[in-house]
Amino acid sequence: METDLKVAKSLQTCCPVHVTLPEQEPITTDQAAELEDLFKILANDTRLRLLHTLARVEEMCVCDLASTVEMTPQAISNQLQRLSDRGIVATRRSGNMIYYRIIDQCVIGLLQKAMCLMDHSEQHGK
């Protein structure tokens, strides 16, 4: 109860607030901007399809990824590079083949939560 009061006071509210995440500090402006950048990278249908495909397997070569999302390897290379630049996926070369895998496990959880949200909103008539 005391923690709820401390958090409610830190929220600077004028009405009573029931605190559901007392251990969480309020998000900062810098954190919000960083999250915005992350969501911009994720807010692309091709990248989401690639990530969802990779979340279901340990790793996959570029040619199989391209086939799965029905695009050419060249067409998805830019999308994979953006995910790699952000530290979401990594590559492994074996001969002429390049394999991709998700290295940020939080992304898998985020995809699962997003699919849950989508299912939930469909069940409740959006």
C-alpha positions, 0 to 999 in steps of 0.5 A, a space after each residue: 500500500 505504501 509503495 502504491 502511494 509513492 508511485 501514485 505520487 510520482 505519477 503526479 495524478 489529480 485522481 486516485 490511481 491503482 498502481 499495477 506496475 509498482 516496480 517500474 519507473 516511469 519511462 523517460 523521454 530518451 527511452 520512449 524515443 528509443 522504443 519509437 525507433 525500435 517499433 519503426 524497425 518492427 513496423 514493416 510487414 516483410 520484417 515481421 514475416 521474416 522475424 516470425 519465420 525465424 522465431 519458429 526455427 533455430 536458423 534459416 538460410 537466406 534462400 529458404 527465408 526468401 522462399 518462405 516469404 515469397 520474395 527474392 533473396 535480394 529483396 529481403 537482404 535490406 530488411 535482414 540488414 536492418 534487423 542485423 544492424 539493430 542487433 535483433 538477428 545475426 548471421 552465420 556463413 557456411 560456404 556460399 550460404 548465409 544463415 540468419 537467427 534471432 539473437 535478441 530473445 525479447 523479440 520472440 516474446 514480443 512477437 508472441 505478445 503481439 499475436 496474443 493481442 491480435 487474437 484478443 482484439 479479433 475475439 472482441 470485435 476489434 
